[in-house]
Amino acid sequence: MIRNVKPLLAMPLFCLAPLVAGAAGADGSPLPSDYVALRPSETVQLPSRPVDGAKAFLAYVTQDYLLMNWTGLNAYVWNGLTGGGVLPNPLAPTAVNTWSGNAVTAVPVGTYLQSFGYTTNPADMGGAAKTCLWDVQVTQTGGVCTGTITTYALGTQGVQCLLWNGSAVDPNTCQAVVGVGLQ
């Protein structure tokens, strides 16, 4: 059984591998193997696989966002989630390899875009700050759901925008589980 599962688990990582910026944190320390640092302004295909607990809904589907703040500073929300989800604000820093917070939102089934982010300095997001912005796009075509994520890194303090390897979009229900963070 395990032999048959390994190729299925490896395939989503092959999609991410060419687009990662490197395997080191912003301070040069190695990143935990569950996360990849994304190159700014590049779009990455989210893995398509069944999401635990996903259920078909008539009109709405949930998006679960897991959030990491490994900057050592409070991070503040830039733009909120549509669909009623509330992002933690501020997002307190935590130790590497731990989640800082989460948010759940409900959106209409089909194609939708979430644009949100965090910054350590809301008064100067592109200057003396560590800022990550994410666009999460889920598209339904021919009854099959797929997803992409694009990240934008801003600020002069050296930030890496992270994606959790467990992120995915359910191809049947459009439910998304996305883990993102900044370091």
CYANA upper distance limits for C-alpha pairs under 8 A (distance plus 0.5 A):
  1 MET  CA      5 VAL  CA      6.91
  2 ILE  CA      6 LYS  CA      6.80
  3 ARG  CA      7 PRO  CA      8.28
  4 ASN  CA      8 LEU  CA      7.99
  5 VAL  CA      9 LEU  CA      6.87
  6 LYS  CA     10 ALA  CA      6.60
  7 PRO  CA     11 MET  CA      6.72
  8 LEU  CA     12 PRO  CA      8.19
  9 LEU  CA     13 LEU  CA      8.01
 10 ALA  CA     14 PHE  CA      7.07
 11 MET  CA     15 CYS  CA      7.29
 12 PRO  CA     16 LEU  CA      7.28
 12 PRO  CA     46 LEU  CA      8.16
 12 PRO  CA     47 PRO  CA      5.64
 12 PRO  CA     48 SER  CA      8.40
 13 LEU  CA     17 ALA  CA      6.45
 13 LEU  CA    165 ASN  CA      7.88
 14 PHE  CA     18 PRO  CA      7.91
 15 CYS  CA     19 LEU  CA      8.46
 15 CYS  CA     44 VAL  CA      8.05
 15 CYS  CA     45 GLN  CA      7.29
 15 CYS  CA     47 PRO  CA      8.38
 16 LEU  CA     20 VAL  CA      6.95
 16 LEU  CA     44 VAL  CA      7.00
 16 LEU  CA     45 GLN  CA      7.87
 19 LEU  CA     38 LEU  CA      7.12
 19 LEU  CA     39 ARG  CA      6.99
 19 LEU  CA     42 GLU  CA      7.86
 19 LEU  CA     44 VAL  CA      7.55
 20 VAL  CA     36 VAL  CA      6.75
 20 VAL  CA     37 ALA  CA      6.03
 20 VAL  CA     38 LEU  CA      5.30
 20 VAL  CA     39 ARG  CA      6.31
 21 ALA  CA     37 ALA  CA      6.16
 21 ALA  CA     38 LEU  CA      6.05
 21 ALA  CA     39 ARG  CA      5.49
 22 GLY  CA     36 VAL  CA      8.15
 22 GLY  CA     37 ALA  CA      6.85
 23 ALA  CA     30 PRO  CA      6.51
 23 ALA  CA     31 LEU  CA      6.29
 23 ALA  CA     36 VAL  CA      7.44
 23 ALA  CA     37 ALA  CA      7.47
 24 ALA  CA     28 GLY  CA      5.67
 24 ALA  CA     29 SER  CA      5.84
 24 ALA  CA     30 PRO  CA      4.79
 24 ALA  CA     31 LEU  CA      5.77
 24 ALA  CA     37 ALA  CA      8.47
 25 GLY  CA     29 SER  CA      5.52
 25 GLY  CA     30 PRO  CA      6.13
 25 GLY  CA     31 LEU  CA      5.91
 25 GLY  CA     37 ALA  CA      8.35
 25 GLY  CA    160 GLN  CA      7.45
 25 GLY  CA    183 GLN  CA      7.38
 26 ALA  CA    158 GLY  CA      6.73
 26 ALA  CA    159 VAL  CA      6.42
 26 ALA  CA    160 GLN  CA      6.31
 26 ALA  CA    183 GLN  CA      6.68
 31 LEU  CA     35 TYR  CA      7.24
 31 LEU  CA     36 VAL  CA      7.95
 32 PRO  CA     96 VAL  CA      8.48
 32 PRO  CA     97 ASN  CA      7.12
 34 ASP  CA    164 TRP  CA      6.41
 34 ASP  CA    165 ASN  CA      5.88
 34 ASP  CA    166 GLY  CA      8.03
 35 TYR  CA    162 LEU  CA      6.82
 35 TYR  CA    163 LEU  CA      6.05
 35 TYR  CA    164 TRP  CA      5.01
 35 TYR  CA    165 ASN  CA      6.02
 36 VAL  CA    162 LEU  CA      6.06
 36 VAL  CA    163 LEU  CA      5.89
 36 VAL  CA    164 TRP  CA      7.09
 36 VAL  CA    165 ASN  CA      7.56
 37 ALA  CA    160 GLN  CA      6.53
 37 ALA  CA    161 CYS  CA      6.19
 37 ALA  CA    162 LEU  CA      5.04
 37 ALA  CA    163 LEU  CA      6.97
 38 LEU  CA     42 GLU  CA      8.10
 38 LEU  CA    151 THR  CA      7.45
 38 LEU  CA    160 GLN  CA      7.81
 38 LEU  CA    161 CYS  CA      6.36
 38 LEU  CA    162 LEU  CA      6.43
 38 LEU  CA    163 LEU  CA      7.42
 39 ARG  CA    151 THR  CA      7.82
 39 ARG  CA    161 CYS  CA      8.36
 40 PRO  CA    150 THR  CA      8.17
 40 PRO  CA    151 THR  CA      5.92
 40 PRO  CA    152 TYR  CA      5.29
 40 PRO  CA    153 ALA  CA      6.03
 40 PRO  CA    161 CYS  CA      8.37
 41 SER  CA    150 THR  CA      6.55
 41 SER  CA    151 THR  CA      6.03
 41 SER  CA    152 TYR  CA      5.78
 41 SER  CA    153 ALA  CA      8.38
 42 GLU  CA    150 THR  CA      6.15
 42 GLU  CA    151 THR  CA      7.19
 43 THR  CA    148 THR  CA      6.92
 43 THR  CA    149 ILE  CA      6.05
 43 THR  CA    150 THR  CA      4.83
 43 THR  CA    151 THR  CA      7.76
 44 VAL  CA    148 THR  CA      5.97
 44 VAL  CA    149 ILE  CA      5.90
 44 VAL  CA    150 THR  CA      6.90
 45 GLN  CA    146 THR  CA      8.44
 45 GLN  CA    147 GLY  CA      6.55
 45 GLN  CA    148 THR  CA      4.89
 45 GLN  CA    149 ILE  CA      7.09
 46 LEU  CA    146 THR  CA      7.80
 46 LEU  CA    147 GLY  CA      5.70
 46 LEU  CA    148 THR  CA      5.60
 46 LEU  CA    149 ILE  CA      7.27
 46 LEU  CA    167 SER  CA      7.20
 46 LEU  CA    168 ALA  CA      6.02
 46 LEU  CA    169 VAL  CA      7.16
 47 PRO  CA    146 THR  CA      8.50
 47 PRO  CA    147 GLY  CA      8.09
 47 PRO  CA    167 SER  CA      7.40
 47 PRO  CA    168 ALA  CA      5.32
 47 PRO  CA    169 VAL  CA      6.92
 48 SER  CA    145 CYS  CA      8.38
 48 SER  CA    146 THR  CA      6.79
 48 SER  CA    147 GLY  CA      8.07
 48 SER  CA    168 ALA  CA      6.10
 48 SER  CA    169 VAL  CA      5.55
 48 SER  CA    170 ASP  CA      6.28
 48 SER  CA    171 PRO  CA      6.28
 49 ARG  CA    168 ALA  CA      6.85
 49 ARG  CA    169 VAL  CA      6.76
 49 ARG  CA    170 ASP  CA      5.64
 49 ARG  CA    171 PRO  CA      6.71
 50 PRO  CA     54 ALA  CA      7.74
 50 PRO  CA    168 ALA  CA      8.48
 50 PRO  CA    169 VAL  CA      7.80
 50 PRO  CA    170 ASP  CA      5.14
 50 PRO  CA    171 PRO  CA      7.25
 50 PRO  CA    172 ASN  CA      8.10
 51 VAL  CA    168 ALA  CA      7.53
 51 VAL  CA    169 VAL  CA      7.44
 51 VAL  CA    170 ASP  CA      5.89
 51 VAL  CA    175 GLN  CA      7.56
 51 VAL  CA    176 ALA  CA      7.93
 51 VAL  CA    177 VAL  CA      7.86
 54 ALA  CA    170 ASP  CA      7.93
 54 ALA  CA    173 THR  CA      7.36
 54 ALA  CA    175 GLN  CA      6.89
 55 LYS  CA    173 THR  CA      7.11
 56 ALA  CA     61 VAL  CA      7.99
 56 ALA  CA    172 ASN  CA      8.21
 56 ALA  CA    173 THR  CA      5.73
 57 PHE  CA     61 VAL  CA      6.58
 57 PHE  CA    109 VAL  CA      8.31
 57 PHE  CA    173 THR  CA      8.00
 58 LEU  CA    109 VAL  CA      8.37
 59 ALA  CA    108 PRO  CA      6.10
 59 ALA  CA    109 VAL  CA      6.19
 60 TYR  CA    106 ALA  CA      6.46
 60 TYR  CA    107 VAL  CA      5.75
 60 TYR  CA    108 PRO  CA      4.80
 60 TYR  CA    109 VAL  CA      5.63
 61 VAL  CA    106 ALA  CA      5.90
 61 VAL  CA    107 VAL  CA      6.07
 61 VAL  CA    108 PRO  CA      6.71
 61 VAL  CA    109 VAL  CA      6.21
 61 VAL  CA    173 THR  CA      7.74
 61 VAL  CA    174 CYS  CA      7.27
 61 VAL  CA    175 GLN  CA      6.15
 62 THR  CA    104 VAL  CA      7.21
 62 THR  CA    105 THR  CA      6.07
 62 THR  CA    106 ALA  CA      4.90
 62 THR  CA    107 VAL  CA      6.87
 62 THR  CA    175 GLN  CA      6.00
 62 THR  CA    176 ALA  CA      7.39
 63 GLN  CA    104 VAL  CA      6.19
 63 GLN  CA    105 THR  CA      5.86
 63 GLN  CA    106 ALA  CA      6.75
 63 GLN  CA    107 VAL  CA      7.99
 63 GLN  CA    175 GLN  CA      6.25
 63 GLN  CA    176 ALA  CA      5.25
 63 GLN  CA    177 VAL  CA      6.43
 63 GLN  CA    178 VAL  CA      8.25
 64 ASP  CA    102 ASN  CA      7.89
 64 ASP  CA    103 ALA  CA      6.57
 64 ASP  CA    104 VAL  CA      5.13
 64 ASP  CA    105 THR  CA      7.25
 64 ASP  CA    176 ALA  CA      6.68
 64 ASP  CA    177 VAL  CA      5.22
 64 ASP  CA    178 VAL  CA      6.78
 65 TYR  CA    102 ASN  CA      5.93
 65 TYR  CA    103 ALA  CA      5.65
 65 TYR  CA    104 VAL  CA      6.69
 65 TYR  CA    177 VAL  CA      6.51
 65 TYR  CA    178 VAL  CA      5.50
 65 TYR  CA    179 GLY  CA      6.19
 65 TYR  CA    180 VAL  CA      8.01
 66 LEU  CA     99 TRP  CA      7.30
 66 LEU  CA    100 SER  CA      8.42
 66 LEU  CA    101 GLY  CA      6.74
 66 LEU  CA    102 ASN  CA      5.00
 66 LEU  CA    103 ALA  CA      7.25
 66 LEU  CA    177 VAL  CA      8.19
 66 LEU  CA    178 VAL  CA      6.69
 66 LEU  CA    179 GLY  CA      4.88
 66 LEU  CA    180 VAL  CA      6.88
 67 LEU  CA     99 TRP  CA      6.34
 67 LEU  CA    100 SER  CA      6.12
 67 LEU  CA    101 GLY  CA      5.61
 67 LEU  CA    102 ASN  CA      5.97
 67 LEU  CA    179 GLY  CA      6.32
 67 LEU  CA    180 VAL  CA      5.83
 67 LEU  CA    181 GLY  CA      5.98
 68 MET  CA     93 PRO  CA      8.24
 68 MET  CA     94 THR  CA      8.03
 68 MET  CA     98 THR  CA      7.46
 68 MET  CA     99 TRP  CA      5.43
 68 MET  CA    100 SER  CA      5.33
 68 MET  CA    101 GLY  CA      7.33
 68 MET  CA    179 GLY  CA      8.17
 68 MET  CA    180 VAL  CA      6.72
 68 MET  CA    181 GLY  CA      4.65
 68 MET  CA    182 LEU  CA      6.86
 69 ASN  CA     73 LEU  CA      8.50
 69 ASN  CA     74 ASN  CA      8.35
 69 ASN  CA     75 ALA  CA      7.60
 69 ASN  CA     91 LEU  CA      7.28
 69 ASN  CA     92 ALA  CA      7.24
 69 ASN  CA     93 PRO  CA      5.40
 69 ASN  CA     94 THR  CA      6.66
 69 ASN  CA     99 TRP  CA      8.05
 69 ASN  CA    100 SER  CA      6.37
 69 ASN  CA    181 GLY  CA      6.10
 69 ASN  CA    182 LEU  CA      5.82
 69 ASN  CA    183 GLN  CA      6.87
 70 TRP  CA     93 PRO  CA      6.07
 70 TRP  CA     94 THR  CA      6.31
 70 TRP  CA     95 ALA  CA      6.82
 70 TRP  CA     96 VAL  CA      6.30
 70 TRP  CA    181 GLY  CA      7.97
 70 TRP  CA    182 LEU  CA      6.54
 70 TRP  CA    183 GLN  CA      5.11
 71 THR  CA     93 PRO  CA      6.85
 71 THR  CA    130 LYS  CA      8.35
 71 THR  CA    182 LEU  CA      7.10
 71 THR  CA    183 GLN  CA      5.16
 72 GLY  CA     93 PRO  CA      5.75
 72 GLY  CA     94 THR  CA      7.72
 73 LEU  CA     92 ALA  CA      7.55
 73 LEU  CA     93 PRO  CA      6.20
 73 LEU  CA    120 THR  CA      6.95
 74 ASN  CA     90 PRO  CA      6.43
 74 ASN  CA     91 LEU  CA      6.21
 74 ASN  CA     92 ALA  CA      5.34
 74 ASN  CA     93 PRO  CA      6.27
 74 ASN  CA    120 THR  CA      6.50
 75 ALA  CA     89 ASN  CA      7.95
 75 ALA  CA     90 PRO  CA      5.99
 75 ALA  CA     91 LEU  CA      5.53
 75 ALA  CA     92 ALA  CA      7.06
 75 ALA  CA     93 PRO  CA      8.05
 75 ALA  CA    118 TYR  CA      6.09
 75 ALA  CA    119 THR  CA      5.53
 75 ALA  CA    120 THR  CA      4.90
 75 ALA  CA    121 ASN  CA      7.94
 76 TYR  CA     89 ASN  CA      6.04
 76 TYR  CA     90 PRO  CA      5.25
 76 TYR  CA     91 LEU  CA      6.73
 76 TYR  CA    118 TYR  CA      5.66
 76 TYR  CA    119 THR  CA      5.73
 76 TYR  CA    120 THR  CA      6.59
 76 TYR  CA    121 ASN  CA      7.86
 76 TYR  CA    122 PRO  CA      7.14
 77 VAL  CA     87 LEU  CA      7.61
 77 VAL  CA     88 PRO  CA      8.10
 77 VAL  CA     89 ASN  CA      6.36
 77 VAL  CA     90 PRO  CA      7.37
 77 VAL  CA     91 LEU  CA      8.34
 77 VAL  CA    116 PHE  CA      7.93
 77 VAL  CA    117 GLY  CA      6.35
 77 VAL  CA    118 TYR  CA      5.15
 77 VAL  CA    119 THR  CA      7.15
 78 TRP  CA    116 PHE  CA      6.31
 78 TRP  CA    117 GLY  CA      5.39
 78 TRP  CA    118 TYR  CA      5.96
 78 TRP  CA    119 THR  CA      7.53
 78 TRP  CA    122 PRO  CA      8.29
 78 TRP  CA    133 LEU  CA      8.22
 79 ASN  CA    115 SER  CA      7.42
 79 ASN  CA    116 PHE  CA      5.42
 79 ASN  CA    117 GLY  CA      7.05
 80 GLY  CA     85 GLY  CA      8.32
 80 GLY  CA     86 VAL  CA      7.38
 80 GLY  CA     87 LEU  CA      7.05
 80 GLY  CA    115 SER  CA      8.07
 80 GLY  CA    116 PHE  CA      6.21
 80 GLY  CA    117 GLY  CA      8.47
 81 LEU  CA     85 GLY  CA      6.10
 81 LEU  CA     86 VAL  CA      7.10
 81 LEU  CA     87 LEU  CA      7.62
 81 LEU  CA    105 THR  CA      7.70
 81 LEU  CA    114 GLN  CA      6.73
 81 LEU  CA    115 SER  CA      7.65
 81 LEU  CA    116 PHE  CA      7.07
 82 THR  CA    105 THR  CA      7.73
 82 THR  CA    107 VAL  CA      7.84
 82 THR  CA    114 GLN  CA      7.29
 83 GLY  CA    105 THR  CA      5.82
 83 GLY  CA    106 ALA  CA      5.49
 83 GLY  CA    107 VAL  CA      5.68
 84 GLY  CA    105 THR  CA      6.07
 84 GLY  CA    106 ALA  CA      7.27
 85 GLY  CA    103 ALA  CA      6.40
 85 GLY  CA    104 VAL  CA      5.71
 85 GLY  CA    105 THR  CA      4.57
 85 GLY  CA    106 ALA  CA      7.74
 86 VAL  CA    103 ALA  CA      6.45
 86 VAL  CA    104 VAL  CA      7.89
 86 VAL  CA    105 THR  CA      8.15
 87 LEU  CA    102 ASN  CA      7.49
 87 LEU  CA    103 ALA  CA      5.95
 88 PRO  CA    101 GLY  CA      7.03
 88 PRO  CA    102 ASN  CA      7.67
 88 PRO  CA    103 ALA  CA      7.86
 91 LEU  CA    100 SER  CA      7.04
 91 LEU  CA    101 GLY  CA      7.37
 92 ALA  CA    100 SER  CA      6.80
 93 PRO  CA    100 SER  CA      6.95
 94 THR  CA     98 THR  CA      6.90
 94 THR  CA     99 TRP  CA      7.62
 94 THR  CA    100 SER  CA      6.32
107 VAL  CA    112 TYR  CA      8.12
108 PRO  CA    112 TYR  CA      8.15
109 VAL  CA    173 THR  CA      8.21
109 VAL  CA    174 CYS  CA      7.11
110 GLY  CA    138 VAL  CA      7.85
110 GLY  CA    139 THR  CA      6.56
110 GLY  CA    140 GLN  CA      5.43
110 GLY  CA    145 CYS  CA      8.08
110 GLY  CA    174 CYS  CA      7.50
111 THR  CA    137 GLN  CA      7.86
111 THR  CA    138 VAL  CA      5.90
111 THR  CA    139 THR  CA      4.66
111 THR  CA    140 GLN  CA      5.97
112 TYR  CA    137 GLN  CA      6.38
112 TYR  CA    138 VAL  CA      6.00
112 TYR  CA    139 THR  CA      7.12
113 LEU  CA    135 ASP  CA      7.22
113 LEU  CA    136 VAL  CA      6.13
113 LEU  CA    137 GLN  CA      4.95
113 LEU  CA    138 VAL  CA      6.98
114 GLN  CA    134 TRP  CA      8.35
114 GLN  CA    135 ASP  CA      6.13
114 GLN  CA    136 VAL  CA      5.64
114 GLN  CA    137 GLN  CA      7.03
115 SER  CA    133 LEU  CA      7.74
115 SER  CA    134 TRP  CA      6.18
115 SER  CA    135 ASP  CA      4.98
115 SER  CA    136 VAL  CA      7.01
116 PHE  CA    133 LEU  CA      6.21
116 PHE  CA    134 TRP  CA      6.05
116 PHE  CA    135 ASP  CA      7.26
117 GLY  CA    131 THR  CA      7.86
117 GLY  CA    132 CYS  CA      5.99
117 GLY  CA    133 LEU  CA      4.50
117 GLY  CA    134 TRP  CA      6.30
118 TYR  CA    131 THR  CA      6.25
118 TYR  CA    132 CYS  CA      6.12
118 TYR  CA    133 LEU  CA      7.02
118 TYR  CA    182 LEU  CA      8.45
119 THR  CA    125 MET  CA      6.64
119 THR  CA    129 ALA  CA      7.03
119 THR  CA    130 LYS  CA      6.10
119 THR  CA    131 THR  CA      4.61
119 THR  CA    132 CYS  CA      6.98
120 THR  CA    125 MET  CA      8.03
120 THR  CA    129 ALA  CA      5.89
120 THR  CA    130 LYS  CA      5.96
120 THR  CA    131 THR  CA      7.00
121 ASN  CA    125 MET  CA      6.09
121 ASN  CA    128 ALA  CA      7.48
121 ASN  CA    129 ALA  CA      5.59
121 ASN  CA    130 LYS  CA      7.77
121 ASN  CA    131 THR  CA      8.40
124 ASP  CA    128 ALA  CA      6.65
124 ASP  CA    129 ALA  CA      7.05
125 MET  CA    129 ALA  CA      6.03
125 MET  CA    130 LYS  CA      7.71
125 MET  CA    131 THR  CA      6.55
125 MET  CA    154 LEU  CA      7.15
125 MET  CA    155 GLY  CA      6.48
126 GLY  CA    131 THR  CA      7.78
126 GLY  CA    154 LEU  CA      5.48
126 GLY  CA    155 GLY  CA      4.68
126 GLY  CA    156 THR  CA      7.56
127 GLY  CA    154 LEU  CA      8.02
127 GLY  CA    155 GLY  CA      5.08
127 GLY  CA    156 THR  CA      5.89
127 GLY  CA    157 GLN  CA      8.45
128 ALA  CA    155 GLY  CA      6.28
128 ALA  CA    156 THR  CA      5.99
128 ALA  CA    157 GLN  CA      6.67
129 ALA  CA    154 LEU  CA      7.96
129 ALA  CA    155 GLY  CA      5.17
129 ALA  CA    156 THR  CA      6.64
129 ALA  CA    157 GLN  CA      6.16
130 LYS  CA    153 ALA  CA      8.23
130 LYS  CA    154 LEU  CA      6.92
130 LYS  CA    155 GLY  CA      5.65
130 LYS  CA    156 THR  CA      7.57
130 LYS  CA    157 GLN  CA      6.16
130 LYS  CA    158 GLY  CA      6.97
130 LYS  CA    159 VAL  CA      5.69
130 LYS  CA    182 LEU  CA      8.33
131 THR  CA    153 ALA  CA      6.24
131 THR  CA    154 LEU  CA      5.44
131 THR  CA    155 GLY  CA      6.42
131 THR  CA    159 VAL  CA      7.30
131 THR  CA    182 LEU  CA      8.09
132 CYS  CA    151 THR  CA      7.31
132 CYS  CA    152 TYR  CA      6.18
132 CYS  CA    153 ALA  CA      5.28
132 CYS  CA    154 LEU  CA      6.91
132 CYS  CA    159 VAL  CA      8.07
132 CYS  CA    160 GLN  CA      8.20
132 CYS  CA    161 CYS  CA      6.24
132 CYS  CA    181 GLY  CA      8.34
132 CYS  CA    182 LEU  CA      6.89
133 LEU  CA    151 THR  CA      6.11
133 LEU  CA    152 TYR  CA      5.50
133 LEU  CA    153 ALA  CA      7.06
134 TRP  CA    149 ILE  CA      7.22
134 TRP  CA    150 THR  CA      6.17
134 TRP  CA    151 THR  CA      5.03
134 TRP  CA    152 TYR  CA      6.89
135 ASP  CA    149 ILE  CA      6.04
135 ASP  CA    150 THR  CA      5.62
135 ASP  CA    151 THR  CA      6.96
136 VAL  CA    147 GLY  CA      7.67
136 VAL  CA    148 THR  CA      6.39
136 VAL  CA    149 ILE  CA      5.07
136 VAL  CA    150 THR  CA      7.19
137 GLN  CA    147 GLY  CA      5.98
137 GLN  CA    148 THR  CA      5.78
137 GLN  CA    149 ILE  CA      6.84
138 VAL  CA    145 CYS  CA      7.24
138 VAL  CA    146 THR  CA      6.18
138 VAL  CA    147 GLY  CA      4.75
138 VAL  CA    148 THR  CA      7.10
138 VAL  CA    169 VAL  CA      8.17
138 VAL  CA    174 CYS  CA      7.62
139 THR  CA    145 CYS  CA      6.01
139 THR  CA    146 THR  CA      5.90
139 THR  CA    147 GLY  CA      6.62
139 THR  CA    174 CYS  CA      8.47
140 GLN  CA    144 VAL  CA      5.89
140 GLN  CA    145 CYS  CA      4.82
140 GLN  CA    146 THR  CA      7.02
140 GLN  CA    174 CYS  CA      7.86
141 THR  CA    145 CYS  CA      6.97
143 GLY  CA    172 ASN  CA      7.80
144 VAL  CA    171 PRO  CA      5.73
144 VAL  CA    172 ASN  CA      6.42
144 VAL  CA    174 CYS  CA      8.44
145 CYS  CA    169 VAL  CA      7.55
145 CYS  CA    170 ASP  CA      7.19
145 CYS  CA    171 PRO  CA      4.86
145 CYS  CA    172 ASN  CA      6.81
145 CYS  CA    173 THR  CA      7.65
145 CYS  CA    174 CYS  CA      5.71
146 THR  CA    169 VAL  CA      6.66
146 THR  CA    170 ASP  CA      8.11
146 THR  CA    171 PRO  CA      6.66
146 THR  CA    174 CYS  CA      7.89
147 GLY  CA    168 ALA  CA      8.23
147 GLY  CA    169 VAL  CA      6.53
151 THR  CA    161 CYS  CA      7.42
152 TYR  CA    161 CYS  CA      8.26
153 ALA  CA    159 VAL  CA      7.21
153 ALA  CA    160 GLN  CA      7.60
153 ALA  CA    161 CYS  CA      7.13
154 LEU  CA    159 VAL  CA      8.03
155 GLY  CA    159 VAL  CA      7.95
159 VAL  CA    182 LEU  CA      7.09
159 VAL  CA    183 GLN  CA      6.11
160 GLN  CA    182 LEU  CA      6.14
160 GLN  CA    183 GLN  CA      5.73
161 CYS  CA    180 VAL  CA      7.79
161 CYS  CA    181 GLY  CA      6.32
161 CYS  CA    182 LEU  CA      5.20
161 CYS  CA    183 GLN  CA      7.18
162 LEU  CA    180 VAL  CA      5.85
162 LEU  CA    181 GLY  CA      5.36
162 LEU  CA    182 LEU  CA      6.33
162 LEU  CA    183 GLN  CA      8.06
163 LEU  CA    167 SER  CA      7.95
163 LEU  CA    178 VAL  CA      8.22
163 LEU  CA    179 GLY  CA      6.28
163 LEU  CA    180 VAL  CA      5.16
163 LEU  CA    181 GLY  CA      7.13
164 TRP  CA    178 VAL  CA      7.65
164 TRP  CA    179 GLY  CA      5.32
164 TRP  CA    180 VAL  CA      6.55
165 ASN  CA    179 GLY  CA      8.41
166 GLY  CA    177 VAL  CA      8.33
166 GLY  CA    178 VAL  CA      8.05
166 GLY  CA    179 GLY  CA      7.83
167 SER  CA    176 ALA  CA      8.08
167 SER  CA    177 VAL  CA      5.77
167 SER  CA    178 VAL  CA      4.93
167 SER  CA    179 GLY  CA      6.28
168 ALA  CA    176 ALA  CA      6.33
168 ALA  CA    177 VAL  CA      5.96
168 ALA  CA    178 VAL  CA      6.91
169 VAL  CA    174 CYS  CA      6.47
169 VAL  CA    175 GLN  CA      6.25
169 VAL  CA    176 ALA  CA      4.89
169 VAL  CA    177 VAL  CA      7.00
170 ASP  CA    174 CYS  CA      5.59
170 ASP  CA    175 GLN  CA      5.81
170 ASP  CA    176 ALA  CA      6.87
